[in-house]
Amino acid sequence: MQMAQAMKRRGRHARDRGMSTAEYAVGTVAAAAFAGLLFKIVTSPEVRRLLLNIIKRALQLAG
């Protein structure tokens, strides 16, 4: 009886040990894709122009 209870407890905790290698791979691919998308957006001419205008305005207000 004690052995069965110990196995149930061990099985219940084994599911929550963390990500498997496949989950790490999927997470890494998703993070890389998101980083690539952000890079493409931030380096687009429109966004660069908007960021430069924000910086210019901030510098003009500061001094």
C-alpha angles and dihedrals in degrees: 000000000000091000092055092050092048091051091050091051092046092048092050092053095041091069091060099051096109142266123333124227092264091053090050089051093050091046092050093050091048092049092049091049091049091048090050091050092049091048091051092049096046094047094049114114094242095053092043090053092049092049092048091050091051091050092047092051092048091051091048091051092047097054 
